[in-house]
Amino acid sequence: MKIMADVAGKERKVMENYDNIILDFRQDTDIKEEIIKWESRFENEVKMAADAILSDKNINTVALAGPSCSGKTTTAGKLGALLETAGRRVVSISIDDFYLEENTASDKIYIPDYESPEALDLGMFNHFIRDIYNGNEAIAPIYDFKERKRVGMRRYVPQENDIYIFEGIQALYPEIYRSLDSATTKRVYITVASSVTANGMRFEADEIRLLRRILRDYNNRASGPEFTLRLWDAVRDNEDKRIVPQGKAAEIKINSVIPYDLYVMCTEIYDILDTVDLYSPQYPTVSFIKKKLTRIIPYAILESDVPADSLLHEFID
């Protein structure tokens, strides 16, 4: 482990990088070739994960976890498609759907702590698990982040050939994992595990996830950059405490770095950060990020160049 100062200036331990990927795009760079190369690298990792799951005929549950903005939802879909191709019926469950509604967690206005196991309806989750393991019809809620409440229910009727994929930052939390049958469960841990030096500017793995989160929160969760940045230290503290240690025990690990994503996200993130007031407490961090993005904006990649099935759509759409 190494010590670094994160974008907020706070020293913390970060996960070991597999490597530092160096990109040096120019106006004559064959962008399509670069995109194919990095997308293929990630697809190969997912395929190896699927092969590892299928190698054990007793497995009927996958717990897929990782820190914020590692690409868990998209990876669960890709993994599920490969398992279905092999003849399994796949049921994907987002643990996020088991969040408590705000008015059931507190009588006061508050900022939801989505990282905490206390934010989950563990009783309903445990009931769901018991039902599917016993072959009974099971009901799971549908949670809407913009509404910050449940907006419906889904029914599941278990079949003998089912394999369940539970994905979310909480999938390996002890409060969740102990409800699963460890003898028939594979643990999959996904994270951005490589730093990227883009046109001479180094972005640590955690910074890449933060950039993804700024974009995702703005586009899909009705949250501005100040809100995302204000919560980031607490998010990282929770990852260090609850997610990274559990990930070390996972049987399968996936590196979700797709290094050209910096060139795809840079312009929109810069514009989003440009809305932050000069006197905001988050402005020093915003200024730091914008300075780094300025180095790669001249070589920005259009979103239209990103393949339709890319993990990046989890953040840029």
C-alpha positions as CSV (number, residue, x, y, z in Angstrom):
1,M,0.0,0.0,0.0
2,K,1.2,3.5,-0.6
3,I,0.2,6.8,0.9
4,M,-1.0,9.6,-1.3
5,A,-2.9,12.9,-1.0
6,D,-6.3,12.6,-2.6
7,V,-7.9,15.5,-4.5
8,A,-9.2,17.0,-1.3
9,G,-5.7,17.1,0.1
10,K,-6.3,14.4,2.7
11,E,-3.7,11.7,3.1
12,R,-5.0,8.2,2.9
13,K,-4.1,4.7,2.0
14,V,-5.1,3.6,-1.5
15,M,-5.3,0.2,-3.1
16,E,-2.2,-1.0,-4.9
17,N,-2.4,-0.3,-8.6
18,Y,-1.9,-3.2,-11.0
19,D,0.1,-0.7,-13.1
20,N,0.2,2.8,-14.4
21,I,-1.3,3.0,-17.9
22,I,0.3,5.7,-20.1
23,L,-1.7,7.3,-22.9
24,D,-0.4,10.1,-25.1
25,F,-3.1,11.0,-27.6
26,R,-2.4,13.3,-30.5
27,Q,-4.5,14.6,-33.3
28,D,-3.3,11.8,-35.5
29,T,-4.0,9.0,-32.9
30,D,-6.1,6.2,-34.2
31,I,-8.8,6.6,-31.5
32,K,-11.0,3.7,-32.8
33,E,-8.0,1.3,-32.4
34,E,-7.4,2.6,-28.8
35,I,-11.1,2.2,-27.9
36,I,-11.2,-1.4,-29.3
37,K,-8.0,-2.3,-27.4
38,W,-9.2,-1.2,-24.0
39,E,-12.8,-2.4,-24.4
40,S,-11.4,-5.8,-25.4
41,R,-9.2,-5.9,-22.3
42,F,-12.1,-5.4,-20.0
43,E,-14.4,-7.8,-21.9
44,N,-11.7,-10.5,-21.5
45,E,-11.6,-10.0,-17.7
46,V,-15.4,-10.4,-17.5
47,K,-15.2,-13.6,-19.7
48,M,-12.6,-15.0,-17.3
49,A,-14.8,-14.2,-14.4
50,A,-17.7,-16.0,-16.1
51,D,-15.6,-19.1,-16.8
52,A,-14.5,-19.2,-13.2
53,I,-18.1,-19.2,-12.0
54,L,-19.2,-21.8,-14.5
55,S,-16.4,-24.1,-13.6
56,D,-18.2,-24.9,-10.3
57,K,-21.5,-26.5,-11.0
58,N,-22.7,-25.9,-7.4
59,I,-22.7,-22.2,-7.7
60,N,-26.1,-20.5,-7.8
61,T,-25.3,-17.1,-6.4
62,V,-22.8,-14.4,-7.3
63,A,-22.0,-11.5,-4.9
64,L,-20.5,-8.7,-7.0
65,A,-19.2,-5.8,-5.0
66,G,-16.7,-3.0,-5.4
67,P,-16.2,0.7,-4.4
68,S,-18.2,3.5,-5.9
69,C,-18.3,3.9,-9.7
70,S,-16.4,0.7,-10.4
71,G,-19.0,-0.3,-13.0
72,K,-20.8,-3.0,-11.0
73,T,-24.2,-2.7,-12.7
74,T,-22.9,-2.9,-16.2
75,T,-20.5,-5.7,-15.3
76,A,-23.4,-7.7,-13.7
77,G,-25.2,-7.4,-17.0
78,K,-22.2,-8.5,-19.0
79,L,-21.5,-11.4,-16.6
80,G,-25.2,-12.4,-16.7
81,A,-25.2,-12.5,-20.5
82,L,-22.2,-14.8,-20.6
83,L,-23.8,-17.1,-18.0
84,E,-27.1,-17.2,-19.9
85,T,-25.2,-18.1,-23.1
86,A,-23.9,-21.1,-21.1
87,G,-27.4,-22.2,-20.4
88,R,-28.1,-20.7,-17.0
89,R,-31.1,-18.5,-16.2
90,V,-29.7,-15.3,-14.6
91,V,-31.6,-13.1,-12.2
92,S,-29.8,-9.8,-11.4
93,I,-30.6,-8.1,-8.2
94,S,-29.4,-4.6,-7.3
95,I,-28.9,-4.3,-3.5
96,D,-29.6,-0.6,-3.9
97,D,-33.2,-1.5,-4.4
98,F,-33.4,-2.5,-0.7
99,Y,-32.6,1.0,0.5
100,L,-35.0,2.3,3.1
101,E,-37.2,5.2,2.0
102,E,-36.1,8.4,3.6
103,N,-39.2,8.9,5.7
104,T,-38.8,5.4,7.3
105,A,-35.2,6.1,8.3
106,S,-35.7,9.4,10.0
107,D,-38.4,11.9,10.9
108,K,-36.0,14.8,10.0
109,I,-34.5,16.0,6.8
110,Y,-31.1,14.4,6.3
111,I,-28.4,13.5,3.8
112,P,-28.9,9.7,3.1
113,D,-25.8,7.7,4.0
114,Y,-26.1,5.3,1.1
115,E,-22.8,3.7,2.1
116,S,-24.0,2.4,5.4
117,P,-25.7,-1.0,6.0
118,E,-28.2,0.8,8.2
119,A,-29.6,2.5,5.1
120,L,-30.8,-1.0,3.9
121,D,-34.0,-2.8,4.7
122,L,-32.1,-5.9,5.9
123,G,-35.2,-7.6,7.1
124,M,-36.8,-7.5,3.7
125,F,-33.5,-8.6,2.1
126,N,-33.2,-11.6,4.4
127,H,-36.8,-12.5,3.7
128,F,-36.1,-12.3,-0.1
129,I,-33.1,-14.6,0.3
130,R,-35.0,-17.2,2.4
131,D,-37.8,-17.3,-0.2
132,I,-35.5,-17.9,-3.2
133,Y,-33.4,-20.5,-1.4
134,N,-36.6,-22.3,-0.4
135,G,-38.0,-22.2,-3.9
136,N,-40.8,-19.8,-3.1
137,E,-42.0,-16.7,-5.0
138,A,-39.9,-13.7,-3.8
139,I,-40.6,-10.0,-3.9
140,A,-38.0,-7.2,-4.1
141,P,-38.6,-3.5,-4.1
142,I,-37.5,-1.0,-6.9
143,Y,-35.8,2.1,-5.5
144,D,-35.5,5.4,-7.4
145,F,-32.6,7.6,-6.5
146,K,-34.1,10.8,-7.9
147,E,-37.3,10.2,-6.0
148,R,-35.4,8.7,-3.1
149,K,-38.1,6.2,-2.5
150,R,-39.5,2.9,-3.7
151,V,-41.5,3.2,-6.9
152,G,-42.6,-0.4,-7.3
153,M,-42.0,-4.1,-6.6
154,R,-40.7,-7.1,-8.7
155,R,-41.7,-10.7,-8.3
156,Y,-39.4,-13.6,-8.8
157,V,-40.3,-17.3,-9.2
158,P,-37.2,-19.4,-8.6
159,Q,-36.3,-22.1,-11.1
160,E,-33.8,-25.0,-10.7
161,N,-31.3,-23.6,-13.2
162,D,-31.2,-20.1,-11.7
163,I,-28.1,-18.2,-10.8
164,Y,-28.6,-15.0,-8.8
165,I,-26.3,-12.0,-9.2
166,F,-26.4,-9.6,-6.2
167,E,-24.6,-6.4,-7.1
168,G,-23.8,-3.3,-5.1
169,I,-21.2,-1.8,-2.9
170,Q,-22.8,-3.7,0.0
171,A,-22.8,-7.2,-1.6
172,L,-19.8,-8.3,0.5
173,Y,-20.8,-6.4,3.7
174,P,-21.0,-9.0,6.5
175,E,-24.6,-7.9,7.1
176,I,-25.4,-9.0,3.5
177,Y,-23.0,-11.8,2.8
178,R,-23.9,-13.8,5.9
179,S,-27.4,-14.2,4.5
180,L,-26.0,-16.0,1.4
181,D,-25.0,-19.6,1.3
182,S,-21.2,-19.4,1.1
183,A,-20.9,-23.0,-0.2
184,T,-22.8,-22.0,-3.4
185,T,-21.7,-18.4,-3.7
186,K,-18.8,-16.9,-5.7
187,R,-17.5,-13.5,-4.5
188,V,-16.5,-11.1,-7.3
189,Y,-14.7,-7.8,-6.5
190,I,-14.5,-5.1,-9.1
191,T,-12.6,-1.8,-8.9
192,V,-10.5,0.6,-11.0
193,A,-7.2,-0.9,-10.1
194,S,-4.8,1.0,-12.4
195,S,-3.8,4.6,-12.5
196,V,-3.7,6.4,-15.8
197,T,-1.2,9.0,-17.1
198,A,-3.1,10.8,-19.8
199,N,-0.9,13.2,-21.9
200,G,1.5,13.6,-19.0
201,M,-1.1,14.1,-16.3
202,R,-1.4,11.3,-13.8
203,F,-4.9,10.3,-12.5
204,E,-4.9,7.9,-9.6
205,A,-7.4,5.0,-9.7
206,D,-9.5,6.7,-7.0
207,E,-9.6,10.0,-8.9
208,I,-10.9,8.2,-12.0
209,R,-13.8,6.8,-9.9
210,L,-14.5,10.3,-8.5
211,L,-14.7,11.7,-12.0
212,R,-17.1,9.0,-13.0
213,R,-19.2,9.7,-9.8
214,I,-19.4,13.4,-10.5
215,L,-20.8,12.7,-13.9
216,R,-23.1,9.9,-12.8
217,D,-24.5,11.9,-9.9
218,Y,-25.1,14.9,-12.1
219,N,-26.8,13.0,-14.9
220,N,-28.7,10.3,-13.0
221,R,-29.1,11.2,-9.4
222,A,-30.0,14.9,-9.5
223,S,-26.9,15.8,-7.5
224,G,-24.5,18.7,-8.2
225,P,-20.7,18.5,-8.0
226,E,-20.5,20.2,-4.6
227,F,-22.8,17.5,-3.1
228,T,-20.6,14.7,-4.6
229,L,-17.4,16.3,-3.5
230,R,-18.7,17.0,0.0
231,L,-19.5,13.3,0.5
232,W,-16.4,11.9,-1.2
233,D,-14.2,11.7,2.0
234,A,-17.0,9.8,3.8
235,V,-17.4,7.5,0.8
236,R,-13.7,6.7,0.7
237,D,-13.6,6.2,4.5
238,N,-16.4,3.7,4.1
239,E,-14.6,1.9,1.3
240,D,-11.5,1.6,3.3
241,K,-13.4,0.3,6.3
242,R,-16.1,-2.0,4.7
243,I,-15.4,-2.7,1.0
244,V,-11.7,-3.0,0.4
245,P,-11.1,-5.5,3.2
246,Q,-13.9,-7.7,2.1
247,G,-12.8,-7.5,-1.5
248,K,-9.4,-9.0,-0.6
249,A,-11.2,-12.3,0.2
250,A,-13.1,-12.4,-3.1
251,E,-12.4,-15.5,-5.3
252,I,-12.6,-13.4,-8.5
253,K,-11.2,-9.9,-9.1
254,I,-11.9,-7.6,-12.1
255,N,-10.0,-4.4,-13.0
256,S,-12.6,-2.0,-14.5
257,V,-10.1,0.6,-15.8
258,I,-11.0,1.8,-19.3
259,P,-8.3,4.5,-19.6
260,Y,-9.7,6.3,-22.6
261,D,-12.7,7.2,-20.4
262,L,-10.8,10.3,-19.2
263,Y,-10.9,11.7,-22.7
264,V,-14.6,11.0,-23.0
265,M,-15.6,12.5,-19.7
266,C,-13.2,15.5,-19.5
267,T,-15.2,18.2,-21.3
268,E,-18.6,17.5,-19.7
269,I,-17.0,17.2,-16.2
270,Y,-15.2,20.5,-16.7
271,D,-18.4,22.2,-17.7
272,I,-20.2,20.7,-14.6
273,L,-17.4,21.9,-12.3
274,D,-17.5,25.3,-13.9
275,T,-20.9,25.9,-12.2
276,V,-19.3,25.8,-8.7
277,D,-19.0,29.2,-7.1
278,L,-15.6,30.7,-6.4
279,Y,-16.5,31.0,-2.7
280,S,-17.7,27.4,-2.3
281,P,-15.8,25.3,0.2
282,Q,-15.3,22.8,-2.6
283,Y,-13.7,25.3,-4.9
284,P,-10.1,24.4,-4.2
285,T,-10.8,20.8,-5.1
286,V,-12.8,21.9,-8.2
287,S,-9.9,24.1,-9.3
288,F,-7.4,21.2,-8.8
289,I,-9.5,18.8,-11.0
290,K,-10.1,21.4,-13.7
291,K,-6.4,22.1,-14.0
292,K,-5.7,18.4,-14.6
293,L,-8.6,18.1,-17.1
294,T,-7.3,21.0,-19.1
295,R,-4.3,18.9,-20.2
296,I,-6.5,16.3,-22.0
297,I,-9.5,18.4,-23.2
298,P,-7.7,19.2,-26.5
299,Y,-7.8,15.5,-27.3
300,A,-11.3,14.8,-26.1
301,I,-13.2,11.8,-27.5
302,L,-16.8,12.2,-28.5
303,E,-19.4,10.1,-26.6
304,S,-20.7,9.0,-29.9
305,D,-17.4,7.1,-30.5
306,V,-18.0,5.0,-27.3
307,P,-19.4,1.5,-28.2
308,A,-23.0,1.0,-27.3
309,D,-22.2,-1.9,-24.9
310,S,-19.4,-0.1,-23.1
311,L,-19.2,0.1,-19.3
312,L,-18.7,3.9,-19.7
313,H,-22.4,4.4,-20.5
314,E,-23.1,3.7,-16.8
315,F,-21.6,7.2,-16.2
316,I,-21.9,9.3,-19.4
317,D,-25.6,8.7,-20.2
